[in-house]
Amino acid sequence: MRPAIFPLLPDPGCLLLLLVSWLFNPAKSEITSLDSGNIDDILNNADVALVNFYADWCRFSQMLHPIFEEASNVIKEEYPDKNQVVFARVDCDQHSDIAQRYRISKYPTLKLFRNGMMMKREYRGQRSVTAIADYIRQQKSNPIREVQDLEEISSLDRSRRNIIGYFEQKDSDNYRTFERVANILHDDCVFLSAFGAISKAERFSGDNVIYKPPGENAPDMVYLGSLTNFDLIYAWTQDKCVPLVREITFENGEELTEEGLPFLILFHMKDDLESLEKFQQEVARQLIGEKGTINFLHADCDKFRHPLLHIQKTPADCPVIAIDSFRHMYVFPDFSDLSVPGKLKQFVLDLHSGKLHREFHHGPDPTDVAPGQPIQDLASSPPESSFQKLAPSEHRYTLLREKDEL
């Protein structure tokens, strides 16, 4: 008779150890790796996607990897549908074509996508699990406040840019298009909506979208295009929500600096709206053709005392107009000359031609000296840039290249 063979049972202590290990070390989330073959399909089908553009050799990328994975674990518990939120990554060394497509200039860069469209503002917040998870929760929240009574419209904050949609019903193609636009531009405008009987008084010719610009007496503007044409309504809304002259703050300074365009800045006191309005008018009148070559900005004199000090000014001297090229700062001679036809435009053209730089180092160009007047070589040095200090920090990113500045 053969002896009975009993299978060996695992040691109870081992079982307990395995159970504890499983409970306290759940499986790591799978971060979706993107390449040229799958990137469009995955991003186009994701409501929200946060993409980590990294390089393995970058120590900041290495530090972010476990944080990014844990944030993905947290969010996937709250949004289990794979298309609700996608955490993805791109190895930029392996896929340089993708890095170039999205203009990656530093590692790691976290960019947000909605239904395949890359958002203008990348994630620049704290690199912690809590901060990244909170950011995604915020992105998933409804960007449109529903109005319950049209009286609410009369009490809107008119210092903000407000976009209001009046719809017969929420379950409609018109509203879904409006919602897509709001999801993209909610950082730039306040979005509101009203439905059914509440909105009826404003729907005399059908569903309607209006823009209420800043200012108590500023007239409303009505969108006249198709409400189901996303490209049209997005372009119209972006034009209203993103002003030609933007305010620079310490919160958005890194983002604006990274755009790589020199700054034309009006420094003004916060309550001096008259000077701001004059500056906005002249920029629109003289410099609309320069959009894309220079950023038009305004700044609070009190908050930006340090840049003013660089150009030997104080808040008492405001309003002051200056250019920051990221190498040097140049001061517009006299704010009262702002309305002189072509004066502001010439100031910007002189930056592009290098004339401002030459004159600060060597005095007036020979062509600007009156006949018979001796030409003097006045050695001087323009003040160094202040705003370059707001650029992405080398203690936080691996910067890929330096830009040539004037």
C-alpha positions as CSV (number, residue, x, y, z in Angstrom):
1,M,0.0,0.0,0.0
2,R,1.3,3.4,-1.0
3,P,1.5,5.9,1.8
4,A,-1.1,8.7,1.6
5,I,0.2,11.9,0.1
6,F,-1.2,15.1,1.6
7,P,-0.5,18.4,-0.2
8,L,1.6,20.8,1.8
9,L,-0.4,23.8,3.1
10,P,1.2,27.2,3.1
11,D,2.5,28.4,6.4
12,P,-0.2,30.5,8.1
13,G,2.3,33.2,8.7
14,C,3.1,33.5,5.0
15,L,-0.6,33.7,4.1
16,L,-1.0,36.6,6.6
17,L,2.1,38.3,5.2
18,L,0.7,38.0,1.6
19,L,-2.7,39.3,2.7
20,V,-1.2,42.3,4.5
21,S,1.1,43.0,1.5
22,W,-1.9,42.9,-0.9
23,L,-4.0,45.2,1.3
24,F,-1.3,47.9,1.8
25,N,0.4,47.6,-1.6
26,P,-2.4,47.6,-4.1
27,A,-1.5,47.0,-7.7
28,K,0.1,50.0,-9.4
29,S,-2.1,51.7,-11.9
30,E,-1.2,51.3,-15.5
31,I,-0.3,54.7,-16.9
32,T,-1.1,54.7,-20.6
33,S,2.0,55.0,-22.8
34,L,1.4,57.1,-25.8
35,D,3.1,56.8,-29.2
36,S,2.4,58.0,-32.7
37,G,0.1,55.0,-33.4
38,N,-2.3,55.4,-30.4
39,I,-2.1,59.0,-29.2
40,D,-4.9,60.5,-31.3
41,D,-7.3,57.6,-30.6
42,I,-6.7,57.6,-26.8
43,L,-6.8,61.4,-26.4
44,N,-9.8,61.9,-28.7
45,N,-11.9,59.4,-26.7
46,A,-10.9,60.8,-23.2
47,D,-13.1,63.3,-21.5
48,V,-10.1,64.6,-19.6
49,A,-6.5,63.3,-20.1
50,L,-3.4,64.4,-18.1
51,V,-0.3,63.6,-20.1
52,N,3.2,63.5,-18.6
53,F,5.9,64.4,-21.1
54,Y,9.2,63.1,-19.6
55,A,12.6,61.8,-20.2
56,D,14.1,58.9,-18.3
57,W,17.4,60.7,-17.7
58,C,15.7,63.8,-16.2
59,R,15.9,63.6,-12.4
60,F,12.7,65.7,-12.1
61,S,10.9,63.2,-14.3
62,Q,12.1,60.4,-12.1
63,M,10.9,62.1,-9.0
64,L,7.4,62.7,-10.5
65,H,6.8,59.1,-11.8
66,P,5.6,57.6,-8.4
67,I,3.6,60.7,-7.5
68,F,1.9,60.6,-10.9
69,E,1.1,56.9,-10.6
70,E,-0.4,57.3,-7.1
71,A,-2.5,60.3,-8.2
72,S,-3.8,58.1,-11.0
73,N,-4.7,55.4,-8.5
74,V,-6.7,57.9,-6.4
75,I,-8.5,59.3,-9.4
76,K,-9.4,56.0,-11.0
77,E,-11.2,55.0,-7.8
78,E,-13.4,58.0,-8.2
79,Y,-13.8,57.9,-12.0
80,P,-13.6,54.2,-12.9
81,D,-14.8,54.6,-16.5
82,K,-11.6,54.4,-18.6
83,N,-12.7,57.3,-20.8
84,Q,-13.6,59.7,-18.0
85,V,-10.1,60.4,-16.9
86,V,-6.9,59.1,-18.6
87,F,-3.4,59.4,-17.0
88,A,-0.9,59.0,-19.8
89,R,2.8,59.6,-20.5
90,V,5.1,60.2,-23.5
91,D,8.8,59.2,-23.5
92,C,10.1,62.3,-25.3
93,D,13.4,60.7,-26.2
94,Q,11.6,57.8,-27.9
95,H,8.9,59.9,-29.5
96,S,10.6,63.3,-30.3
97,D,7.9,63.8,-33.1
98,I,5.2,64.0,-30.4
99,A,7.3,66.2,-28.2
100,Q,7.8,68.6,-31.1
101,R,4.1,68.5,-32.0
102,Y,3.2,69.7,-28.6
103,R,6.2,72.1,-28.2
104,I,7.7,70.5,-25.2
105,S,10.5,72.8,-23.9
106,K,11.1,71.3,-20.5
107,Y,10.9,68.0,-18.6
108,P,8.6,67.0,-17.0
109,T,5.7,68.9,-18.6
110,L,2.1,68.0,-17.6
111,K,-0.5,69.0,-20.2
112,L,-4.2,68.6,-20.0
113,F,-6.4,67.5,-22.9
114,R,-10.2,67.5,-23.4
115,N,-11.6,65.3,-26.1
116,G,-8.2,65.4,-27.9
117,M,-7.8,69.2,-27.6
118,M,-4.8,70.4,-25.7
119,M,-5.6,73.1,-23.1
120,K,-3.7,76.3,-23.3
121,R,-2.7,76.2,-19.6
122,E,-0.6,73.2,-18.5
123,Y,-0.5,72.0,-15.0
124,R,2.0,74.0,-13.0
125,G,0.8,73.3,-9.5
126,Q,2.4,71.4,-6.6
127,R,3.8,68.0,-7.5
128,S,2.0,66.0,-4.9
129,V,-0.6,63.3,-5.1
130,T,-3.2,65.5,-3.3
131,A,-2.6,68.5,-5.5
132,I,-2.7,66.6,-8.8
133,A,-5.9,64.7,-7.7
134,D,-7.5,67.9,-6.6
135,Y,-6.6,69.5,-10.0
136,I,-8.3,66.7,-11.9
137,R,-11.4,66.9,-9.6
138,Q,-11.6,70.6,-10.4
139,Q,-11.3,69.8,-14.2
140,K,-14.2,67.3,-13.9
141,S,-16.5,69.8,-12.1
142,N,-19.3,71.5,-14.0
143,P,-17.8,74.8,-15.4
144,I,-21.3,76.3,-16.0
145,R,-23.5,77.8,-13.3
146,E,-27.2,77.3,-13.9
147,V,-29.3,80.4,-13.4
148,Q,-32.6,79.8,-11.5
149,D,-33.9,83.4,-11.9
150,L,-33.0,86.0,-14.5
151,E,-32.6,88.5,-11.6
152,E,-29.3,86.8,-11.0
153,I,-28.0,88.2,-14.3
154,S,-28.4,91.8,-13.0
155,S,-26.2,91.1,-10.0
156,L,-23.3,89.6,-11.9
157,D,-19.7,90.6,-11.1
158,R,-19.1,93.1,-14.0
159,S,-15.4,93.1,-13.4
160,R,-15.4,89.6,-15.0
161,R,-16.1,88.4,-18.5
162,N,-19.4,86.6,-18.5
163,I,-20.8,84.3,-21.2
164,I,-24.5,83.4,-20.8
165,G,-26.4,80.7,-22.7
166,Y,-30.2,80.7,-22.9
167,F,-31.5,77.3,-24.0
168,E,-34.9,75.7,-24.4
169,Q,-33.6,72.4,-22.9
170,K,-30.4,71.0,-21.5
171,D,-30.5,67.8,-23.5
172,S,-29.8,69.4,-26.8
173,D,-26.9,69.7,-29.3
174,N,-26.8,73.5,-28.8
175,Y,-26.1,73.1,-25.0
176,R,-23.6,70.3,-25.5
177,T,-21.6,72.5,-27.8
178,F,-21.8,75.3,-25.3
179,E,-20.6,72.9,-22.6
180,R,-17.6,71.9,-24.7
181,V,-16.6,75.5,-25.1
182,A,-17.0,76.2,-21.4
183,N,-14.9,73.3,-20.4
184,I,-12.0,74.7,-22.4
185,L,-12.4,78.4,-21.6
186,H,-13.7,78.4,-18.0
187,D,-10.4,79.8,-16.6
188,D,-10.9,82.9,-18.8
189,C,-14.6,83.6,-18.5
190,V,-17.6,83.0,-16.2
191,F,-20.1,80.7,-17.9
192,L,-23.8,80.7,-17.0
193,S,-26.9,79.0,-18.5
194,A,-30.7,79.2,-18.1
195,F,-33.3,76.7,-19.4
196,G,-36.9,76.4,-20.3
197,A,-39.4,78.9,-18.8
198,I,-36.6,80.8,-17.0
199,S,-34.8,81.6,-20.3
200,K,-37.9,82.1,-22.4
201,A,-37.7,85.9,-22.3
202,E,-34.2,85.8,-23.8
203,R,-35.1,83.3,-26.5
204,F,-37.2,85.4,-28.7
205,S,-35.4,84.0,-31.8
206,G,-34.4,80.6,-30.4
207,D,-31.5,79.5,-28.3
208,N,-29.1,82.3,-27.6
209,V,-25.6,83.1,-26.3
210,I,-24.5,86.5,-25.2
211,Y,-21.3,88.0,-23.9
212,K,-21.3,90.6,-21.1
213,P,-17.9,92.4,-21.1
214,P,-16.4,94.0,-18.0
215,G,-17.8,97.4,-17.1
216,E,-21.2,98.3,-15.8
217,N,-22.2,100.2,-19.0
218,A,-20.5,98.0,-21.5
219,P,-23.0,96.7,-24.1
220,D,-23.8,93.1,-24.5
221,M,-22.6,91.2,-27.6
222,V,-24.7,88.5,-29.2
223,Y,-23.3,85.4,-31.0
224,L,-24.9,85.2,-34.4
225,G,-23.5,81.9,-35.8
226,S,-24.6,78.3,-35.6
227,L,-24.8,77.0,-32.0
228,T,-23.9,73.5,-33.1
229,N,-20.7,74.6,-35.0
230,F,-18.1,74.1,-32.3
231,D,-15.3,75.8,-34.3
232,L,-17.3,79.0,-34.9
233,I,-18.6,79.4,-31.3
234,Y,-15.3,78.5,-29.8
235,A,-13.5,81.1,-31.9
236,W,-16.1,83.7,-31.0
237,T,-15.9,82.9,-27.3
238,Q,-12.2,82.8,-27.2
239,D,-12.0,86.2,-28.8
240,K,-14.2,87.6,-26.1
241,C,-12.7,85.7,-23.1
242,V,-9.0,86.2,-23.9
243,P,-8.3,89.9,-24.2
244,L,-5.7,91.5,-26.4
245,V,-4.2,93.1,-23.4
246,R,-3.9,90.6,-20.5
247,E,-3.0,91.2,-16.9
248,I,0.2,89.7,-15.7
249,T,0.3,88.3,-12.1
250,F,2.7,86.2,-10.1
251,E,0.3,83.3,-10.7
252,N,0.4,83.4,-14.5
253,G,3.9,84.9,-15.0
254,E,5.6,81.6,-15.7
255,E,3.0,80.7,-18.3
256,L,3.3,84.1,-20.1
257,T,7.1,84.1,-19.9
258,E,7.2,80.6,-21.4
259,E,5.3,81.8,-24.5
260,G,8.7,83.3,-25.5
261,L,7.4,86.6,-26.7
262,P,8.7,90.0,-25.4
263,F,6.4,91.9,-23.1
264,L,4.9,95.3,-23.8
265,I,3.6,96.3,-20.3
266,L,1.6,99.1,-18.9
267,F,2.3,99.5,-15.2
268,H,-0.7,101.3,-13.6
269,M,-2.4,101.6,-10.3
270,K,-5.1,99.1,-9.7
271,D,-7.9,101.7,-9.7
272,D,-6.5,103.7,-12.7
273,L,-8.8,102.2,-15.3
274,E,-8.6,105.2,-17.5
275,S,-4.9,104.7,-18.3
276,L,-5.6,101.0,-18.9
277,E,-8.5,101.8,-21.3
278,K,-6.2,104.3,-23.3
279,F,-3.5,101.7,-23.5
280,Q,-6.0,99.0,-24.7
281,Q,-7.3,101.4,-27.3
282,E,-3.9,102.3,-28.7
283,V,-2.7,98.7,-28.7
284,A,-5.8,97.8,-30.7
285,R,-5.4,100.8,-33.0
286,Q,-1.6,100.7,-33.6
287,L,-0.4,97.2,-32.8
288,I,-3.0,94.6,-33.8
289,G,-0.7,93.5,-36.6
290,E,2.0,92.8,-34.1
291,K,-0.1,90.2,-32.2
292,G,2.0,87.1,-32.2
293,T,5.3,88.9,-32.0
294,I,4.9,90.6,-28.6
295,N,2.6,90.1,-25.6
296,F,0.5,93.0,-24.6
297,L,0.1,93.1,-20.8
298,H,-0.8,95.3,-17.9
299,A,0.5,95.0,-14.3
300,D,-0.4,96.4,-10.9
301,C,2.3,99.0,-9.9
302,D,2.1,98.0,-6.2
303,K,2.5,94.3,-6.9
304,F,5.3,94.8,-9.4
305,R,7.4,97.4,-7.6
306,H,10.6,95.4,-8.2
307,P,10.5,95.7,-12.0
308,L,9.7,99.3,-11.7
309,L,12.7,99.8,-9.5
310,H,14.8,98.2,-12.2
311,I,13.8,101.0,-14.6
312,Q,14.3,103.6,-11.9
313,K,10.6,104.1,-11.4
314,T,8.2,103.9,-8.4
315,P,4.4,103.5,-8.2
316,A,4.3,107.3,-7.9
317,D,5.5,107.5,-11.5
318,C,2.7,105.3,-12.8
319,P,1.3,104.9,-15.4
320,V,4.6,103.7,-17.1
321,I,5.0,101.7,-20.3
322,A,8.0,99.5,-20.8
323,I,9.2,96.6,-22.9
324,D,10.9,93.6,-21.3
325,S,12.8,91.5,-23.9
326,F,13.9,88.9,-21.4
327,R,17.4,90.4,-21.6
328,H,16.7,94.1,-21.0
329,M,14.0,96.5,-20.1
330,Y,13.2,99.6,-22.2
331,V,11.0,102.5,-21.1
332,F,8.6,104.3,-23.4
333,P,9.7,107.9,-23.0
334,D,6.4,109.6,-22.0
335,F,3.0,108.1,-21.3
336,S,1.4,111.3,-22.6
337,D,2.8,110.4,-26.1
338,L,0.7,107.2,-26.1
339,S,-2.0,108.7,-28.3
340,V,0.5,110.3,-30.8
341,P,-0.2,108.4,-34.0
342,G,2.4,105.7,-34.6
343,K,4.5,106.4,-31.5
344,L,3.7,103.2,-29.7
345,K,4.0,101.2,-32.8
346,Q,7.5,102.7,-33.6
347,F,8.6,101.8,-30.0
348,V,7.8,98.1,-30.7
349,L,9.3,98.2,-34.2
350,D,12.5,99.6,-32.7
351,L,12.7,96.6,-30.4
352,H,12.3,94.2,-33.3
353,S,14.9,96.0,-35.4
354,G,17.4,96.1,-32.5
355,K,17.4,99.9,-32.5
356,L,16.4,100.1,-28.8
357,H,19.3,97.8,-27.9
358,R,21.8,99.8,-30.0
359,E,20.7,103.2,-28.7
360,F,21.0,102.1,-25.1
361,H,24.5,101.0,-25.7
362,H,25.8,103.6,-28.2
363,G,23.4,106.5,-28.1
364,P,21.1,107.7,-30.9
365,D,21.4,106.1,-34.4
366,P,23.2,108.4,-36.9
367,T,20.0,108.7,-38.9
368,D,18.3,110.3,-35.9
369,V,20.9,113.0,-35.4
370,A,20.3,116.4,-36.9
371,P,22.6,117.5,-39.7
372,G,25.8,119.1,-38.5
373,Q,25.4,117.7,-35.0
374,P,28.3,115.6,-33.8
375,I,27.6,111.9,-33.2
376,Q,28.5,110.8,-29.7
377,D,29.0,107.2,-28.7
378,L,27.3,107.1,-25.3
379,A,28.2,103.9,-23.6
380,S,25.3,102.8,-21.4
381,S,23.6,99.6,-20.3
382,P,19.9,99.1,-20.3
383,P,18.3,97.6,-17.1
384,E,18.3,93.8,-17.0
385,S,15.1,92.0,-17.5
386,S,13.0,91.4,-14.4
387,F,10.4,89.1,-15.8
388,Q,12.8,86.5,-17.0
389,K,12.9,85.5,-13.3
390,L,9.3,84.3,-13.6
391,A,10.3,81.8,-16.3
392,P,10.3,78.0,-15.4
393,S,12.8,77.3,-12.6
394,E,15.8,75.1,-13.3
395,H,15.2,73.7,-9.8
396,R,11.9,72.3,-11.0
397,Y,12.4,71.4,-14.6
398,T,15.1,70.3,-17.0
399,L,15.1,73.1,-19.6
400,L,15.8,72.0,-23.1
401,R,17.0,75.1,-24.8
402,E,17.7,78.7,-24.4
403,K,15.9,81.3,-26.6
404,D,17.8,84.1,-28.4
405,E,16.4,87.3,-27.0
406,L,16.9,91.0,-27.9
